[in-house]
Amino acid sequence: MIYSQLLTVFFGAVVVGARMVKNLDTYTFDEYVKEYDLEWKGDELLVRRGLFEAEVARIKAHNSGKHGWTETINKYSAMTRAEKASIFGRSKAVKSAHQPLREVPLPKDFRLKHLSELPASVDWRNEANVVSAVKDQGYCGSCWAFAATAVLESHVALATGLLYDLSPQQIAMCSPNPDHCGGTGGCSGATAEIAFDYVAGSGIVQEYQIGYDAYFGQDSACEFSKKTSPVATITGYTKLPENNYTSLMNAIATVGPIAISVDASNWGAYSSGIFNGCNMESPVINHAVVLVGYGEENGQKYWIVRNSWSPSWGELGYIRVLRDDSDEENCGIDTEPQVGSACDGQTDPVKVCGTCGILYDSSYPTGAALA
């Protein structure tokens, strides 16, 4: 749920352009308020100052330690933990509660190669006209729509040679979610699989046709109609086996970008490096993002993940997450599937593997084509 107070106090808090590195020894709360054009007053100002100063102290302590990644101040730095959680919107247990219309199994000719047969590194951003610019979901829990849209853009481009900017607004406001998987839809959350189901039946338009107006967390009516001409479509989607490292490695190496689910609870302050800061004992899968590749740096393997928190966040909108060939054994139990993420009635704990649960749920569209 998006908090009305959050929408008010963060109105206008948009950063445009490349990420700026801040000197946290000299950067002040007053500078923060001015940079993000925040409008706090009275007691609210004092509360936000306390949150900001605590976050600065925490980040400085982190950056002075021996970690594989650095953190920084950004537009999330004076939010409460509940407010940060409100921008997530991702489900578990989709298969058990949601009856997919167009899920198709892995193709019969999809041969799982041994890891030694796969490239040492893959980055779909290096392929011409395959990956679009990073977008910003704002304070709407529409990560599921942005993840699905980005993956659709890439698969349409791979199939046709044309990279379109597709409409996350259409997916967020038009995709039916009768089983309330990941929330009730729109800014209250859903899943990439539900988005793929919807696009397979209706097609998807370009972003200029249905622009994104949910930045500040407000749902609106679906603007898609038979008079709106979609530019692209798919025939269905494939869901990879849960917690299967080899299948995910094969898919990202040979198929294209993949929609995945993660525990992003501790991602907010990420700045750069290889992230390994998730709770691995009891992760909470709460965010949909896009896997665009993998690599290795100084002997440390990582996944390359595209987020939807603007290019000013992280490594120009991306995060590198720790990867290990034994990640199927690196598992935790998500005991809170109903905390804003599961389908109605799904309360059983689930096993999730990989750093931040990155192996748990992954899917990609099939039959991408121009409409």
C-alpha positions as CSV (number, residue, x, y, z in Angstrom):
1,M,0.0,0.0,0.0
2,I,1.2,3.5,-0.8
3,Y,0.9,5.9,2.1
4,S,-0.8,9.2,1.5
5,Q,1.6,10.9,3.7
6,L,4.5,9.6,1.6
7,L,2.9,11.0,-1.5
8,T,2.6,14.4,0.1
9,V,6.0,14.8,1.6
10,F,7.9,13.4,-1.4
11,F,6.0,15.3,-4.1
12,G,8.5,16.7,-6.5
13,A,11.4,14.7,-5.1
14,V,12.7,13.6,-8.5
15,V,16.3,13.5,-9.5
16,V,17.2,13.8,-13.2
17,G,20.5,12.9,-14.7
18,A,23.5,10.8,-13.7
19,R,24.0,9.7,-10.1
20,M,26.1,12.2,-8.1
21,V,28.6,11.0,-5.6
22,K,28.0,12.8,-2.3
23,N,30.6,13.6,0.4
24,L,28.7,12.4,3.5
25,D,31.2,14.1,5.8
26,T,29.9,17.5,4.6
27,Y,26.5,16.8,3.1
28,T,23.8,18.2,5.3
29,F,20.1,17.6,5.8
30,D,19.3,21.1,4.6
31,E,21.2,20.3,1.3
32,Y,19.2,17.1,1.1
33,V,15.9,18.9,1.5
34,K,16.9,21.4,-1.2
35,E,18.3,18.8,-3.6
36,Y,15.1,16.7,-3.6
37,D,12.8,19.7,-3.4
38,L,11.1,18.3,-0.2
39,E,8.3,20.3,1.6
40,W,8.5,19.1,5.2
41,K,7.5,21.4,8.1
42,G,7.2,21.4,11.8
43,D,7.3,18.0,13.6
44,E,7.5,16.2,10.3
45,L,10.7,18.0,9.5
46,L,12.2,16.9,12.8
47,V,11.2,13.3,12.2
48,R,12.7,13.3,8.7
49,R,15.9,14.9,10.0
50,G,16.3,12.1,12.5
51,L,15.7,9.5,9.9
52,F,18.2,11.2,7.5
53,E,20.9,11.5,10.1
54,A,20.5,7.9,11.3
55,E,20.8,6.8,7.7
56,V,23.9,8.9,7.1
57,A,25.6,7.4,10.2
58,R,24.6,3.9,9.1
59,I,26.0,4.4,5.5
60,K,29.2,5.9,6.7
61,A,29.8,2.9,9.1
62,H,29.0,0.5,6.3
63,N,31.4,2.2,3.8
64,S,34.2,2.3,6.3
65,G,34.0,-1.5,6.7
66,K,35.2,-4.3,4.5
67,H,32.3,-4.9,2.1
68,G,32.0,-5.6,-1.6
69,W,29.7,-2.7,-2.2
70,T,29.2,1.0,-1.3
71,E,26.1,2.8,-0.2
72,T,25.0,6.4,-0.5
73,I,22.2,8.9,0.2
74,N,19.3,9.1,-2.2
75,K,15.6,9.9,-2.4
76,Y,14.8,7.0,-0.1
77,S,17.1,8.0,2.7
78,A,14.6,9.8,5.0
79,M,11.8,7.2,4.6
80,T,10.6,4.9,7.2
81,R,11.0,1.2,6.6
82,A,7.3,0.8,5.9
83,E,7.4,3.6,3.4
84,K,10.3,2.0,1.6
85,A,8.4,-1.3,1.5
86,S,5.5,0.4,-0.1
87,I,7.3,0.8,-3.4
88,F,7.7,-3.0,-3.8
89,G,4.9,-5.1,-5.4
90,R,5.8,-8.7,-6.1
91,S,4.2,-12.0,-5.4
92,K,5.2,-15.5,-4.4
93,A,3.1,-18.6,-5.0
94,V,1.8,-17.4,-8.3
95,K,1.5,-20.9,-9.6
96,S,-0.4,-22.2,-6.7
97,A,-3.0,-19.5,-6.6
98,H,-3.1,-17.9,-10.0
99,Q,-4.2,-20.0,-12.9
100,P,-2.1,-18.8,-15.8
101,L,-3.8,-18.8,-19.2
102,R,-0.8,-18.8,-21.4
103,E,2.1,-20.4,-19.5
104,V,4.0,-22.7,-21.7
105,P,6.7,-25.2,-20.7
106,L,10.4,-25.0,-21.7
107,P,10.7,-25.8,-25.4
108,K,11.7,-29.4,-26.2
109,D,14.8,-28.1,-27.9
110,F,15.9,-26.1,-24.9
111,R,19.0,-28.1,-23.8
112,L,20.5,-27.2,-20.5
113,K,24.1,-26.8,-21.2
114,H,26.7,-27.6,-18.5
115,L,27.9,-24.4,-16.8
116,S,31.3,-24.9,-18.4
117,E,29.7,-24.6,-21.8
118,L,28.2,-21.2,-21.1
119,P,30.0,-17.9,-21.8
120,A,32.1,-16.6,-18.9
121,S,30.1,-13.4,-19.0
122,V,26.8,-12.1,-20.6
123,D,25.5,-8.6,-20.7
124,W,22.5,-7.9,-23.0
125,R,23.2,-4.2,-22.6
126,N,26.1,-4.7,-24.9
127,E,23.9,-5.9,-27.8
128,A,22.7,-3.1,-30.0
129,N,19.0,-2.1,-29.6
130,V,18.1,-4.8,-27.1
131,V,17.8,-3.0,-23.7
132,S,16.0,0.3,-23.3
133,A,16.8,3.1,-20.8
134,V,16.1,2.5,-17.1
135,K,12.8,3.9,-16.0
136,D,11.4,5.1,-12.6
137,Q,8.3,3.6,-11.0
138,G,8.3,6.3,-8.4
139,Y,6.2,5.8,-5.3
140,C,3.8,3.3,-6.9
141,G,4.2,-0.4,-6.2
142,S,4.3,-1.1,-9.9
143,C,7.7,-2.8,-10.1
144,W,6.0,-5.9,-11.6
145,A,4.7,-3.8,-14.5
146,F,8.1,-2.1,-15.1
147,A,10.0,-5.5,-14.9
148,A,7.5,-7.0,-17.4
149,T,7.7,-4.0,-19.7
150,A,11.5,-4.0,-19.8
151,V,11.6,-7.7,-20.6
152,L,9.0,-7.4,-23.3
153,E,10.9,-4.5,-24.9
154,S,14.0,-6.7,-25.1
155,H,12.3,-9.8,-26.4
156,V,10.3,-7.8,-29.0
157,A,13.7,-6.2,-30.1
158,L,15.4,-9.6,-30.3
159,A,12.5,-10.9,-32.4
160,T,12.1,-7.9,-34.7
161,G,15.2,-5.8,-34.5
162,L,13.1,-2.9,-33.2
163,L,13.4,-1.5,-29.7
164,Y,10.2,0.2,-28.6
165,D,9.5,2.1,-25.4
166,L,6.4,0.2,-24.2
167,S,3.8,1.3,-21.7
168,P,4.2,0.2,-18.1
169,Q,1.0,2.3,-17.3
170,Q,-1.1,0.0,-19.6
171,I,0.2,-3.1,-17.8
172,A,-0.2,-1.7,-14.3
173,M,-3.7,-0.3,-14.8
174,C,-5.2,-2.9,-17.2
175,S,-3.9,-6.3,-16.2
176,P,-6.6,-8.3,-14.3
177,N,-5.5,-9.8,-11.0
178,P,-8.5,-11.7,-9.7
179,D,-6.5,-13.8,-7.3
180,H,-4.8,-10.7,-5.8
181,C,-1.3,-12.1,-6.5
182,G,1.3,-9.6,-5.2
183,G,-1.5,-7.3,-4.2
184,T,-4.7,-6.1,-5.8
185,G,-3.0,-4.7,-9.0
186,G,-1.8,-1.3,-10.1
187,C,0.2,0.5,-7.4
188,S,-0.8,-2.1,-4.9
189,G,1.3,-4.8,-6.7
190,A,1.0,-7.9,-8.9
191,T,3.4,-10.1,-10.9
192,A,5.3,-10.2,-14.1
193,E,3.5,-13.4,-15.0
194,I,0.2,-11.7,-14.7
195,A,1.5,-9.0,-17.0
196,F,2.6,-11.5,-19.6
197,D,-0.8,-13.2,-19.5
198,Y,-2.4,-9.9,-20.1
199,V,-0.2,-8.8,-23.0
200,A,-0.6,-12.2,-24.7
201,G,-4.3,-11.5,-24.9
202,S,-4.4,-7.7,-25.5
203,G,-1.0,-6.6,-26.9
204,I,0.9,-3.6,-25.6
205,V,1.1,0.0,-26.8
206,Q,4.0,2.4,-26.9
207,E,4.6,4.6,-23.9
208,Y,3.7,7.8,-25.7
209,Q,0.2,6.3,-26.3
210,I,-0.5,5.6,-22.6
211,G,2.0,7.6,-20.5
212,Y,3.0,6.8,-17.0
213,D,1.0,8.9,-14.5
214,A,1.1,6.7,-11.4
215,Y,4.5,8.1,-10.2
216,F,3.1,9.4,-7.0
217,G,1.1,6.2,-6.2
218,Q,-2.3,7.0,-7.6
219,D,-4.1,4.3,-9.6
220,S,-6.3,5.3,-12.5
221,A,-8.7,3.7,-15.0
222,C,-7.4,1.6,-17.8
223,E,-7.0,3.7,-20.9
224,F,-6.6,0.9,-23.3
225,S,-9.5,0.1,-25.7
226,K,-10.0,-1.4,-29.1
227,K,-9.4,2.0,-30.6
228,T,-5.8,1.9,-29.2
229,S,-3.5,0.1,-31.6
230,P,-0.9,-2.1,-29.8
231,V,2.5,-2.2,-31.4
232,A,3.7,-5.6,-30.1
233,T,2.4,-8.8,-28.6
234,I,3.5,-12.2,-27.3
235,T,1.9,-15.7,-27.4
236,G,2.6,-16.6,-23.8
237,Y,5.5,-17.0,-21.3
238,T,7.7,-19.6,-19.8
239,K,8.3,-20.0,-16.1
240,L,11.7,-21.5,-15.2
241,P,12.1,-24.1,-12.5
242,E,12.2,-22.6,-9.0
243,N,15.6,-22.2,-7.3
244,N,17.4,-23.8,-10.3
245,Y,20.7,-22.1,-10.9
246,T,21.6,-24.0,-14.1
247,S,18.3,-23.2,-15.8
248,L,18.5,-19.5,-15.0
249,M,22.1,-19.3,-16.2
250,N,21.2,-21.1,-19.5
251,A,18.1,-18.8,-20.0
252,I,20.0,-15.6,-19.5
253,A,22.9,-16.8,-21.6
254,T,20.8,-18.0,-24.6
255,V,17.3,-16.5,-24.5
256,G,17.5,-12.9,-23.4
257,P,16.7,-10.7,-20.3
258,I,14.6,-12.5,-17.7
259,A,11.9,-11.2,-15.2
260,I,13.0,-12.2,-11.7
261,S,11.9,-11.7,-8.1
262,V,14.1,-10.7,-5.2
263,D,14.2,-9.5,-1.6
264,A,15.1,-5.9,-2.1
265,S,14.5,-4.8,1.5
266,N,18.1,-3.7,1.9
267,W,18.7,-2.3,-1.6
268,G,17.6,1.3,-1.0
269,A,21.0,2.8,-0.3
270,Y,23.0,0.7,-2.8
271,S,25.6,2.8,-4.7
272,S,28.1,0.5,-6.4
273,G,29.9,-2.8,-6.2
274,I,28.8,-6.4,-5.7
275,F,25.9,-6.5,-3.3
276,N,25.7,-9.2,-0.6
277,G,23.5,-7.6,2.1
278,C,20.3,-9.6,2.1
279,N,18.9,-11.5,5.0
280,M,19.5,-15.1,3.8
281,E,17.9,-16.9,6.7
282,S,14.4,-15.4,6.3
283,P,14.3,-13.4,3.1
284,V,11.1,-11.7,2.0
285,I,10.6,-11.8,-1.8
286,N,9.0,-8.4,-2.5
287,H,10.3,-6.9,-5.7
288,A,10.3,-7.6,-9.4
289,V,13.3,-6.7,-11.5
290,V,15.1,-7.8,-14.6
291,L,18.1,-10.0,-15.0
292,V,20.2,-8.8,-17.9
293,G,23.4,-10.8,-17.5
294,Y,26.2,-12.1,-15.3
295,G,29.9,-11.7,-14.9
296,E,32.9,-11.9,-12.6
297,E,35.2,-9.2,-11.0
298,N,38.4,-10.0,-9.0
299,G,37.3,-13.6,-8.6
300,Q,33.8,-12.7,-7.4
301,K,30.9,-13.7,-9.5
302,Y,27.8,-11.5,-9.9
303,W,24.4,-11.1,-11.5
304,I,23.6,-7.9,-13.4
305,V,20.1,-6.7,-12.4
306,R,18.1,-3.8,-13.8
307,N,16.0,-2.0,-11.3
308,S,13.1,0.5,-11.8
309,W,14.2,3.2,-9.4
310,S,15.6,5.6,-12.0
311,P,19.2,5.8,-13.5
312,S,20.2,8.0,-10.6
313,W,20.1,4.9,-8.3
314,G,22.9,2.4,-8.0
315,E,25.1,1.8,-11.0
316,L,23.1,3.9,-13.4
317,G,19.9,2.1,-12.5
318,Y,21.5,-1.3,-12.1
319,I,22.8,-3.5,-9.2
320,R,25.3,-6.3,-9.2
321,V,24.3,-9.1,-6.9
322,L,26.6,-11.8,-5.6
323,R,26.4,-15.0,-7.6
324,D,27.9,-18.5,-6.8
325,D,27.7,-21.7,-8.7
326,S,26.5,-23.4,-5.5
327,D,23.6,-20.9,-5.1
328,E,21.0,-23.8,-5.1
329,E,22.4,-24.6,-1.6
330,N,22.3,-21.0,-0.5
331,C,18.7,-20.9,0.6
332,G,16.4,-19.4,3.2
333,I,12.8,-19.6,4.2
334,D,10.4,-16.8,3.5
335,T,8.0,-17.0,6.4
336,E,6.0,-13.9,5.6
337,P,4.4,-14.6,2.2
338,Q,1.3,-12.5,3.2
339,V,3.3,-9.3,4.0
340,G,2.1,-7.5,0.9
341,S,3.2,-10.1,-1.6
342,A,1.5,-13.5,-1.7
343,C,-1.8,-14.4,-3.4
344,D,-4.9,-14.5,-1.4
345,G,-4.9,-17.5,0.9
346,Q,-1.2,-18.3,0.4
347,T,0.4,-18.5,3.9
348,D,2.8,-21.5,3.7
349,P,6.5,-20.6,4.0
350,V,8.5,-21.0,0.9
351,K,12.1,-21.9,0.2
352,V,14.1,-19.3,-1.8
353,C,17.7,-19.7,-3.0
354,G,20.5,-17.5,-4.2
355,T,21.5,-14.1,-2.9
356,C,18.4,-12.1,-2.1
357,G,16.3,-15.1,-3.3
358,I,17.3,-14.4,-6.9
359,L,16.7,-18.0,-8.0
360,Y,13.2,-18.4,-6.7
361,D,11.0,-17.0,-9.5
362,S,12.0,-16.2,-13.1
363,S,10.1,-16.1,-16.4
364,Y,10.3,-14.7,-19.9
365,P,7.8,-14.0,-22.7
366,T,7.5,-16.3,-25.7
367,G,6.4,-15.6,-29.3
368,A,7.3,-11.9,-29.2
369,A,6.2,-10.1,-32.4
370,L,4.9,-6.9,-33.8
371,A,1.1,-6.7,-33.5
